[in-house]
């Protein structure tokens, strides 16, 4: 299966609102989850080797971002019927296994992924405190294999700059991953 890279982000793009079910079964909205200094919306899934390569560092970075007022929200939009590793019970297990400290939401209709223009997993959208897009890039230099322990924390540093200045880094390297598994109906 070929990998995809994310297109450049349209900086300033307003985060489309949503309400989705979390792995705890409760409905959560973007409005209630948004951070004071920014919000990271990450489209991920459970089975993608690119996600598996970065998930533990993503959890680390989400914790560090929370300390500076940036919330993280992960969303699985894959078709869980055709890809049972990405169904709701699998999402619950994945979040627990990796110690998610942030919501992991199920986009069963895939409407949220389409509204954001998400194309692959992982696909990161970093918004400022007013929910305007400031970063659309990768977590770090990892690909299908985990990156070096000392890999530059690109997403964290970009979002830290957003929290401090409201602006993102000029250089944003696209994320790479597996395509979102769209429903065929």
PyMOL CGO cylinders between C-alpha atoms (Angstrom):
from pymol import cmd
from pymol.cgo import CYLINDER

trace = [
    CYLINDER, 0.00, 0.00, 0.00, 1.54, 3.33, -1.01, 0.3, 1, 1, 1, 1, 1, 1,
    CYLINDER, 1.54, 3.33, -1.01, 2.05, 6.02, 1.58, 0.3, 1, 1, 1, 1, 1, 1,
    CYLINDER, 2.05, 6.02, 1.58, 0.63, 9.48, 1.24, 0.3, 1, 1, 1, 1, 1, 1,
    CYLINDER, 0.63, 9.48, 1.24, 1.93, 12.84, 2.36, 0.3, 1, 1, 1, 1, 1, 1,
    CYLINDER, 1.93, 12.84, 2.36, -0.26, 15.65, 3.57, 0.3, 1, 1, 1, 1, 1, 1,
    CYLINDER, -0.26, 15.65, 3.57, -0.77, 18.67, 1.36, 0.3, 1, 1, 1, 1, 1, 1,
    CYLINDER, -0.77, 18.67, 1.36, 0.42, 22.01, 2.73, 0.3, 1, 1, 1, 1, 1, 1,
    CYLINDER, 0.42, 22.01, 2.73, -1.98, 23.51, 5.21, 0.3, 1, 1, 1, 1, 1, 1,
    CYLINDER, -1.98, 23.51, 5.21, -4.02, 26.55, 4.34, 0.3, 1, 1, 1, 1, 1, 1,
    CYLINDER, -4.02, 26.55, 4.34, -2.80, 28.64, 7.25, 0.3, 1, 1, 1, 1, 1, 1,
    CYLINDER, -2.80, 28.64, 7.25, -5.61, 30.59, 8.86, 0.3, 1, 1, 1, 1, 1, 1,
    CYLINDER, -5.61, 30.59, 8.86, -8.19, 27.89, 7.94, 0.3, 1, 1, 1, 1, 1, 1,
    CYLINDER, -8.19, 27.89, 7.94, -10.83, 27.82, 10.73, 0.3, 1, 1, 1, 1, 1, 1,
    CYLINDER, -10.83, 27.82, 10.73, -11.21, 24.48, 12.52, 0.3, 1, 1, 1, 1, 1, 1,
    CYLINDER, -11.21, 24.48, 12.52, -14.56, 22.98, 11.53, 0.3, 1, 1, 1, 1, 1, 1,
    CYLINDER, -14.56, 22.98, 11.53, -16.67, 22.33, 14.64, 0.3, 1, 1, 1, 1, 1, 1,
    CYLINDER, -16.67, 22.33, 14.64, -17.60, 18.76, 15.53, 0.3, 1, 1, 1, 1, 1, 1,
    CYLINDER, -17.60, 18.76, 15.53, -19.15, 16.58, 18.19, 0.3, 1, 1, 1, 1, 1, 1,
    CYLINDER, -19.15, 16.58, 18.19, -17.98, 12.96, 18.26, 0.3, 1, 1, 1, 1, 1, 1,
    CYLINDER, -17.98, 12.96, 18.26, -18.08, 10.02, 20.66, 0.3, 1, 1, 1, 1, 1, 1,
    CYLINDER, -18.08, 10.02, 20.66, -14.97, 9.46, 22.77, 0.3, 1, 1, 1, 1, 1, 1,
    CYLINDER, -14.97, 9.46, 22.77, -13.70, 5.99, 23.66, 0.3, 1, 1, 1, 1, 1, 1,
    CYLINDER, -13.70, 5.99, 23.66, -15.37, 6.53, 27.05, 0.3, 1, 1, 1, 1, 1, 1,
    CYLINDER, -15.37, 6.53, 27.05, -18.72, 6.61, 25.19, 0.3, 1, 1, 1, 1, 1, 1,
    CYLINDER, -18.72, 6.61, 25.19, -19.46, 10.30, 25.82, 0.3, 1, 1, 1, 1, 1, 1,
    CYLINDER, -19.46, 10.30, 25.82, -20.03, 12.93, 23.14, 0.3, 1, 1, 1, 1, 1, 1,
    CYLINDER, -20.03, 12.93, 23.14, -17.30, 15.58, 23.07, 0.3, 1, 1, 1, 1, 1, 1,
    CYLINDER, -17.30, 15.58, 23.07, -17.27, 18.78, 21.03, 0.3, 1, 1, 1, 1, 1, 1,
    CYLINDER, -17.27, 18.78, 21.03, -14.36, 20.75, 19.67, 0.3, 1, 1, 1, 1, 1, 1,
    CYLINDER, -14.36, 20.75, 19.67, -15.64, 23.79, 21.57, 0.3, 1, 1, 1, 1, 1, 1,
    CYLINDER, -15.64, 23.79, 21.57, -15.30, 22.01, 24.93, 0.3, 1, 1, 1, 1, 1, 1,
    CYLINDER, -15.30, 22.01, 24.93, -11.96, 20.38, 24.07, 0.3, 1, 1, 1, 1, 1, 1,
    CYLINDER, -11.96, 20.38, 24.07, -10.16, 23.42, 22.64, 0.3, 1, 1, 1, 1, 1, 1,
    CYLINDER, -10.16, 23.42, 22.64, -7.10, 24.61, 24.55, 0.3, 1, 1, 1, 1, 1, 1,
    CYLINDER, -7.10, 24.61, 24.55, -6.56, 28.17, 25.70, 0.3, 1, 1, 1, 1, 1, 1,
    CYLINDER, -6.56, 28.17, 25.70, -3.34, 28.52, 23.67, 0.3, 1, 1, 1, 1, 1, 1,
    CYLINDER, -3.34, 28.52, 23.67, -4.09, 26.07, 20.88, 0.3, 1, 1, 1, 1, 1, 1,
    CYLINDER, -4.09, 26.07, 20.88, -5.52, 22.73, 19.85, 0.3, 1, 1, 1, 1, 1, 1,
    CYLINDER, -5.52, 22.73, 19.85, -3.89, 19.84, 18.06, 0.3, 1, 1, 1, 1, 1, 1,
    CYLINDER, -3.89, 19.84, 18.06, -6.28, 17.67, 16.05, 0.3, 1, 1, 1, 1, 1, 1,
    CYLINDER, -6.28, 17.67, 16.05, -4.61, 14.41, 15.03, 0.3, 1, 1, 1, 1, 1, 1,
    CYLINDER, -4.61, 14.41, 15.03, -6.22, 11.99, 12.61, 0.3, 1, 1, 1, 1, 1, 1,
    CYLINDER, -6.22, 11.99, 12.61, -4.84, 8.58, 13.54, 0.3, 1, 1, 1, 1, 1, 1,
    CYLINDER, -4.84, 8.58, 13.54, -5.90, 4.94, 13.57, 0.3, 1, 1, 1, 1, 1, 1,
    CYLINDER, -5.90, 4.94, 13.57, -4.88, 1.78, 15.38, 0.3, 1, 1, 1, 1, 1, 1,
    CYLINDER, -4.88, 1.78, 15.38, -3.36, -0.40, 12.66, 0.3, 1, 1, 1, 1, 1, 1,
    CYLINDER, -3.36, -0.40, 12.66, -1.24, 2.00, 10.60, 0.3, 1, 1, 1, 1, 1, 1,
    CYLINDER, -1.24, 2.00, 10.60, 2.51, 1.33, 10.90, 0.3, 1, 1, 1, 1, 1, 1,
    CYLINDER, 2.51, 1.33, 10.90, 3.20, 5.08, 10.70, 0.3, 1, 1, 1, 1, 1, 1,
    CYLINDER, 3.20, 5.08, 10.70, 0.94, 5.71, 13.69, 0.3, 1, 1, 1, 1, 1, 1,
    CYLINDER, 0.94, 5.71, 13.69, 2.41, 2.77, 15.59, 0.3, 1, 1, 1, 1, 1, 1,
    CYLINDER, 2.41, 2.77, 15.59, 5.89, 4.23, 15.00, 0.3, 1, 1, 1, 1, 1, 1,
    CYLINDER, 5.89, 4.23, 15.00, 5.00, 7.58, 16.61, 0.3, 1, 1, 1, 1, 1, 1,
    CYLINDER, 5.00, 7.58, 16.61, 2.12, 6.97, 19.02, 0.3, 1, 1, 1, 1, 1, 1,
    CYLINDER, 2.12, 6.97, 19.02, 4.16, 6.87, 22.22, 0.3, 1, 1, 1, 1, 1, 1,
    CYLINDER, 4.16, 6.87, 22.22, 6.01, 10.09, 21.29, 0.3, 1, 1, 1, 1, 1, 1,
    CYLINDER, 6.01, 10.09, 21.29, 2.67, 11.65, 20.34, 0.3, 1, 1, 1, 1, 1, 1,
    CYLINDER, 2.67, 11.65, 20.34, 1.37, 10.83, 23.84, 0.3, 1, 1, 1, 1, 1, 1,
    CYLINDER, 1.37, 10.83, 23.84, 4.55, 12.36, 25.33, 0.3, 1, 1, 1, 1, 1, 1,
    CYLINDER, 4.55, 12.36, 25.33, 4.18, 15.51, 23.24, 0.3, 1, 1, 1, 1, 1, 1,
    CYLINDER, 4.18, 15.51, 23.24, 0.45, 15.81, 24.05, 0.3, 1, 1, 1, 1, 1, 1,
    CYLINDER, 0.45, 15.81, 24.05, 1.36, 15.79, 27.74, 0.3, 1, 1, 1, 1, 1, 1,
    CYLINDER, 1.36, 15.79, 27.74, 4.00, 18.45, 27.25, 0.3, 1, 1, 1, 1, 1, 1,
    CYLINDER, 4.00, 18.45, 27.25, 1.66, 20.57, 25.12, 0.3, 1, 1, 1, 1, 1, 1,
    CYLINDER, 1.66, 20.57, 25.12, -1.05, 20.39, 27.80, 0.3, 1, 1, 1, 1, 1, 1,
    CYLINDER, -1.05, 20.39, 27.80, 1.41, 22.05, 30.21, 0.3, 1, 1, 1, 1, 1, 1,
    CYLINDER, 1.41, 22.05, 30.21, 1.47, 25.12, 27.94, 0.3, 1, 1, 1, 1, 1, 1,
    CYLINDER, 1.47, 25.12, 27.94, -2.29, 25.33, 27.33, 0.3, 1, 1, 1, 1, 1, 1,
    CYLINDER, -2.29, 25.33, 27.33, -2.55, 23.32, 24.12, 0.3, 1, 1, 1, 1, 1, 1,
    CYLINDER, -2.55, 23.32, 24.12, -5.04, 20.48, 24.06, 0.3, 1, 1, 1, 1, 1, 1,
    CYLINDER, -5.04, 20.48, 24.06, -4.76, 17.37, 21.90, 0.3, 1, 1, 1, 1, 1, 1,
    CYLINDER, -4.76, 17.37, 21.90, -7.64, 15.52, 20.29, 0.3, 1, 1, 1, 1, 1, 1,
    CYLINDER, -7.64, 15.52, 20.29, -7.14, 12.31, 18.31, 0.3, 1, 1, 1, 1, 1, 1,
    CYLINDER, -7.14, 12.31, 18.31, -9.75, 11.16, 15.79, 0.3, 1, 1, 1, 1, 1, 1,
    CYLINDER, -9.75, 11.16, 15.79, -10.12, 7.82, 14.02, 0.3, 1, 1, 1, 1, 1, 1,
    CYLINDER, -10.12, 7.82, 14.02, -12.06, 8.17, 10.78, 0.3, 1, 1, 1, 1, 1, 1,
    CYLINDER, -12.06, 8.17, 10.78, -11.23, 4.81, 9.20, 0.3, 1, 1, 1, 1, 1, 1,
    CYLINDER, -11.23, 4.81, 9.20, -13.98, 2.44, 8.10, 0.3, 1, 1, 1, 1, 1, 1,
    CYLINDER, -13.98, 2.44, 8.10, -14.13, 0.06, 11.06, 0.3, 1, 1, 1, 1, 1, 1,
    CYLINDER, -14.13, 0.06, 11.06, -16.30, -2.42, 9.17, 0.3, 1, 1, 1, 1, 1, 1,
    CYLINDER, -16.30, -2.42, 9.17, -13.75, -3.08, 6.44, 0.3, 1, 1, 1, 1, 1, 1,
    CYLINDER, -13.75, -3.08, 6.44, -10.80, -2.55, 8.81, 0.3, 1, 1, 1, 1, 1, 1,
    CYLINDER, -10.80, -2.55, 8.81, -11.86, -4.17, 12.12, 0.3, 1, 1, 1, 1, 1, 1,
    CYLINDER, -11.86, -4.17, 12.12, -8.56, -3.20, 13.78, 0.3, 1, 1, 1, 1, 1, 1,
    CYLINDER, -8.56, -3.20, 13.78, -9.93, 0.36, 13.66, 0.3, 1, 1, 1, 1, 1, 1,
    CYLINDER, -9.93, 0.36, 13.66, -13.42, -0.34, 15.04, 0.3, 1, 1, 1, 1, 1, 1,
    CYLINDER, -13.42, -0.34, 15.04, -14.65, 1.29, 18.25, 0.3, 1, 1, 1, 1, 1, 1,
    CYLINDER, -14.65, 1.29, 18.25, -13.67, -1.53, 20.67, 0.3, 1, 1, 1, 1, 1, 1,
    CYLINDER, -13.67, -1.53, 20.67, -10.19, -1.59, 19.10, 0.3, 1, 1, 1, 1, 1, 1,
    CYLINDER, -10.19, -1.59, 19.10, -9.94, 2.18, 19.56, 0.3, 1, 1, 1, 1, 1, 1,
    CYLINDER, -9.94, 2.18, 19.56, -10.75, 1.72, 23.25, 0.3, 1, 1, 1, 1, 1, 1,
    CYLINDER, -10.75, 1.72, 23.25, -8.00, -0.89, 23.63, 0.3, 1, 1, 1, 1, 1, 1,
    CYLINDER, -8.00, -0.89, 23.63, -5.47, 1.17, 21.67, 0.3, 1, 1, 1, 1, 1, 1,
    CYLINDER, -5.47, 1.17, 21.67, -6.06, 4.27, 23.81, 0.3, 1, 1, 1, 1, 1, 1,
    CYLINDER, -6.06, 4.27, 23.81, -5.68, 2.25, 27.00, 0.3, 1, 1, 1, 1, 1, 1,
    CYLINDER, -5.68, 2.25, 27.00, -2.57, 0.35, 25.81, 0.3, 1, 1, 1, 1, 1, 1,
    CYLINDER, -2.57, 0.35, 25.81, -0.80, 3.60, 24.92, 0.3, 1, 1, 1, 1, 1, 1,
    CYLINDER, -0.80, 3.60, 24.92, -1.95, 5.63, 27.93, 0.3, 1, 1, 1, 1, 1, 1,
    CYLINDER, -1.95, 5.63, 27.93, -3.85, 8.31, 26.04, 0.3, 1, 1, 1, 1, 1, 1,
    CYLINDER, -3.85, 8.31, 26.04, -4.34, 11.34, 28.27, 0.3, 1, 1, 1, 1, 1, 1,
    CYLINDER, -4.34, 11.34, 28.27, -6.43, 13.07, 25.61, 0.3, 1, 1, 1, 1, 1, 1,
    CYLINDER, -6.43, 13.07, 25.61, -9.74, 12.24, 23.91, 0.3, 1, 1, 1, 1, 1, 1,
    CYLINDER, -9.74, 12.24, 23.91, -9.74, 9.63, 21.15, 0.3, 1, 1, 1, 1, 1, 1,
    CYLINDER, -9.74, 9.63, 21.15, -12.85, 10.24, 19.10, 0.3, 1, 1, 1, 1, 1, 1,
    CYLINDER, -12.85, 10.24, 19.10, -14.69, 8.07, 16.59, 0.3, 1, 1, 1, 1, 1, 1,
    CYLINDER, -14.69, 8.07, 16.59, -15.62, 9.75, 13.29, 0.3, 1, 1, 1, 1, 1, 1,
    CYLINDER, -15.62, 9.75, 13.29, -17.85, 6.94, 12.10, 0.3, 1, 1, 1, 1, 1, 1,
    CYLINDER, -17.85, 6.94, 12.10, -19.54, 9.04, 9.39, 0.3, 1, 1, 1, 1, 1, 1,
    CYLINDER, -19.54, 9.04, 9.39, -16.15, 10.33, 8.19, 0.3, 1, 1, 1, 1, 1, 1,
    CYLINDER, -16.15, 10.33, 8.19, -17.68, 13.81, 7.91, 0.3, 1, 1, 1, 1, 1, 1,
    CYLINDER, -17.68, 13.81, 7.91, -15.09, 15.38, 10.21, 0.3, 1, 1, 1, 1, 1, 1,
    CYLINDER, -15.09, 15.38, 10.21, -12.13, 13.97, 8.24, 0.3, 1, 1, 1, 1, 1, 1,
    CYLINDER, -12.13, 13.97, 8.24, -13.69, 15.31, 5.05, 0.3, 1, 1, 1, 1, 1, 1,
    CYLINDER, -13.69, 15.31, 5.05, -14.34, 18.74, 6.60, 0.3, 1, 1, 1, 1, 1, 1,
    CYLINDER, -14.34, 18.74, 6.60, -10.69, 18.99, 7.66, 0.3, 1, 1, 1, 1, 1, 1,
    CYLINDER, -10.69, 18.99, 7.66, -9.32, 17.61, 4.42, 0.3, 1, 1, 1, 1, 1, 1,
    CYLINDER, -9.32, 17.61, 4.42, -7.50, 14.81, 6.25, 0.3, 1, 1, 1, 1, 1, 1,
    CYLINDER, -7.50, 14.81, 6.25, -5.81, 12.38, 3.88, 0.3, 1, 1, 1, 1, 1, 1,
    CYLINDER, -5.81, 12.38, 3.88, -3.69, 9.99, 5.92, 0.3, 1, 1, 1, 1, 1, 1,
    CYLINDER, -3.69, 9.99, 5.92, -2.81, 8.64, 9.33, 0.3, 1, 1, 1, 1, 1, 1,
    CYLINDER, -2.81, 8.64, 9.33, -1.22, 10.39, 11.04, 0.3, 1, 1, 1, 1, 1, 1,
    CYLINDER, -1.22, 10.39, 11.04, -2.41, 13.78, 9.81, 0.3, 1, 1, 1, 1, 1, 1,
    CYLINDER, -2.41, 13.78, 9.81, -1.80, 16.66, 12.25, 0.3, 1, 1, 1, 1, 1, 1,
    CYLINDER, -1.80, 16.66, 12.25, -3.66, 19.97, 12.30, 0.3, 1, 1, 1, 1, 1, 1,
    CYLINDER, -3.66, 19.97, 12.30, -2.29, 22.53, 14.78, 0.3, 1, 1, 1, 1, 1, 1,
    CYLINDER, -2.29, 22.53, 14.78, -4.61, 25.43, 15.61, 0.3, 1, 1, 1, 1, 1, 1,
    CYLINDER, -4.61, 25.43, 15.61, -3.99, 28.55, 17.65, 0.3, 1, 1, 1, 1, 1, 1,
    CYLINDER, -3.99, 28.55, 17.65, -6.14, 29.71, 20.57, 0.3, 1, 1, 1, 1, 1, 1,
    CYLINDER, -6.14, 29.71, 20.57, -8.73, 31.11, 18.14, 0.3, 1, 1, 1, 1, 1, 1,
    CYLINDER, -8.73, 31.11, 18.14, -8.87, 27.78, 16.23, 0.3, 1, 1, 1, 1, 1, 1,
    CYLINDER, -8.87, 27.78, 16.23, -7.08, 29.10, 13.13, 0.3, 1, 1, 1, 1, 1, 1,
    CYLINDER, -7.08, 29.10, 13.13, -4.72, 26.63, 11.45, 0.3, 1, 1, 1, 1, 1, 1,
    CYLINDER, -4.72, 26.63, 11.45, -1.06, 27.39, 12.11, 0.3, 1, 1, 1, 1, 1, 1,
    CYLINDER, -1.06, 27.39, 12.11, 0.64, 24.02, 11.56, 0.3, 1, 1, 1, 1, 1, 1,
    CYLINDER, 0.64, 24.02, 11.56, 0.07, 21.07, 9.26, 0.3, 1, 1, 1, 1, 1, 1,
    CYLINDER, 0.07, 21.07, 9.26, 3.14, 18.92, 9.38, 0.3, 1, 1, 1, 1, 1, 1,
    CYLINDER, 3.14, 18.92, 9.38, 4.69, 15.84, 10.86, 0.3, 1, 1, 1, 1, 1, 1,
    CYLINDER, 4.69, 15.84, 10.86, 5.41, 14.86, 14.44, 0.3, 1, 1, 1, 1, 1, 1,
    CYLINDER, 5.41, 14.86, 14.44, 9.09, 14.27, 13.72, 0.3, 1, 1, 1, 1, 1, 1,
    CYLINDER, 9.09, 14.27, 13.72, 11.33, 12.57, 11.18, 0.3, 1, 1, 1, 1, 1, 1,
    CYLINDER, 11.33, 12.57, 11.18, 9.90, 9.11, 11.88, 0.3, 1, 1, 1, 1, 1, 1,
    CYLINDER, 9.90, 9.11, 11.88, 8.42, 7.17, 9.02, 0.3, 1, 1, 1, 1, 1, 1,
    CYLINDER, 8.42, 7.17, 9.02, 7.21, 3.59, 9.26, 0.3, 1, 1, 1, 1, 1, 1,
    CYLINDER, 7.21, 3.59, 9.26, 9.92, 2.97, 11.84, 0.3, 1, 1, 1, 1, 1, 1,
    CYLINDER, 9.92, 2.97, 11.84, 10.34, 4.80, 15.11, 0.3, 1, 1, 1, 1, 1, 1,
    CYLINDER, 10.34, 4.80, 15.11, 12.69, 7.74, 14.79, 0.3, 1, 1, 1, 1, 1, 1,
    CYLINDER, 12.69, 7.74, 14.79, 15.86, 8.25, 16.75, 0.3, 1, 1, 1, 1, 1, 1,
    CYLINDER, 15.86, 8.25, 16.75, 15.33, 8.99, 20.45, 0.3, 1, 1, 1, 1, 1, 1,
    CYLINDER, 15.33, 8.99, 20.45, 16.87, 12.41, 19.93, 0.3, 1, 1, 1, 1, 1, 1,
    CYLINDER, 16.87, 12.41, 19.93, 14.80, 13.27, 16.82, 0.3, 1, 1, 1, 1, 1, 1,
    CYLINDER, 14.80, 13.27, 16.82, 13.83, 16.93, 16.65, 0.3, 1, 1, 1, 1, 1, 1,
    CYLINDER, 13.83, 16.93, 16.65, 10.32, 17.36, 18.10, 0.3, 1, 1, 1, 1, 1, 1,
    CYLINDER, 10.32, 17.36, 18.10, 8.97, 19.27, 15.09, 0.3, 1, 1, 1, 1, 1, 1,
    CYLINDER, 8.97, 19.27, 15.09, 5.27, 19.27, 15.99, 0.3, 1, 1, 1, 1, 1, 1,
    CYLINDER, 5.27, 19.27, 15.99, 5.91, 20.10, 19.65, 0.3, 1, 1, 1, 1, 1, 1,
    CYLINDER, 5.91, 20.10, 19.65, 8.25, 22.97, 18.78, 0.3, 1, 1, 1, 1, 1, 1,
    CYLINDER, 8.25, 22.97, 18.78, 5.83, 24.35, 16.18, 0.3, 1, 1, 1, 1, 1, 1,
    CYLINDER, 5.83, 24.35, 16.18, 2.91, 24.27, 18.60, 0.3, 1, 1, 1, 1, 1, 1,
    CYLINDER, 2.91, 24.27, 18.60, 5.02, 25.76, 21.39, 0.3, 1, 1, 1, 1, 1, 1,
    CYLINDER, 5.02, 25.76, 21.39, 5.80, 28.66, 19.06, 0.3, 1, 1, 1, 1, 1, 1,
    CYLINDER, 5.80, 28.66, 19.06, 2.08, 28.99, 18.26, 0.3, 1, 1, 1, 1, 1, 1,
    CYLINDER, 2.08, 28.99, 18.26, 1.32, 29.17, 22.00, 0.3, 1, 1, 1, 1, 1, 1,
    CYLINDER, 1.32, 29.17, 22.00, 4.01, 31.80, 22.55, 0.3, 1, 1, 1, 1, 1, 1,
    CYLINDER, 4.01, 31.80, 22.55, 3.58, 33.98, 19.45, 0.3, 1, 1, 1, 1, 1, 1,
    CYLINDER, 3.58, 33.98, 19.45, 0.36, 32.94, 17.68, 0.3, 1, 1, 1, 1, 1, 1,
    CYLINDER, 0.36, 32.94, 17.68, 2.44, 32.10, 14.59, 0.3, 1, 1, 1, 1, 1, 1,
    CYLINDER, 2.44, 32.10, 14.59, 3.90, 28.84, 13.34, 0.3, 1, 1, 1, 1, 1, 1,
    CYLINDER, 3.90, 28.84, 13.34, 7.27, 27.92, 11.97, 0.3, 1, 1, 1, 1, 1, 1,
    CYLINDER, 7.27, 27.92, 11.97, 7.81, 28.93, 8.36, 0.3, 1, 1, 1, 1, 1, 1,
    CYLINDER, 7.81, 28.93, 8.36, 9.09, 25.48, 7.41, 0.3, 1, 1, 1, 1, 1, 1,
    CYLINDER, 9.09, 25.48, 7.41, 6.49, 22.74, 7.80, 0.3, 1, 1, 1, 1, 1, 1,
    CYLINDER, 6.49, 22.74, 7.80, 7.41, 19.27, 6.58, 0.3, 1, 1, 1, 1, 1, 1,
    CYLINDER, 7.41, 19.27, 6.58, 4.36, 17.22, 5.55, 0.3, 1, 1, 1, 1, 1, 1,
    CYLINDER, 4.36, 17.22, 5.55, 3.29, 14.21, 7.55, 0.3, 1, 1, 1, 1, 1, 1,
    CYLINDER, 3.29, 14.21, 7.55, 3.43, 10.82, 5.84, 0.3, 1, 1, 1, 1, 1, 1,
    CYLINDER, 3.43, 10.82, 5.84, 1.19, 7.84, 6.46, 0.3, 1, 1, 1, 1, 1, 1,
    CYLINDER, 1.19, 7.84, 6.46, -1.38, 5.36, 5.26, 0.3, 1, 1, 1, 1, 1, 1,
    CYLINDER, -1.38, 5.36, 5.26, -4.45, 6.64, 3.47, 0.3, 1, 1, 1, 1, 1, 1,
    CYLINDER, -4.45, 6.64, 3.47, -7.63, 7.11, 5.44, 0.3, 1, 1, 1, 1, 1, 1,
    CYLINDER, -7.63, 7.11, 5.44, -9.80, 4.06, 4.81, 0.3, 1, 1, 1, 1, 1, 1,
    CYLINDER, -9.80, 4.06, 4.81, -12.90, 5.63, 3.31, 0.3, 1, 1, 1, 1, 1, 1,
    CYLINDER, -12.90, 5.63, 3.31, -16.24, 3.86, 3.37, 0.3, 1, 1, 1, 1, 1, 1,
    CYLINDER, -16.24, 3.86, 3.37, -17.44, 2.64, 0.00, 0.3, 1, 1, 1, 1, 1, 1,
    CYLINDER, -17.44, 2.64, 0.00, -21.13, 3.48, 0.39, 0.3, 1, 1, 1, 1, 1, 1,
]
cmd.load_cgo(trace, "trace")
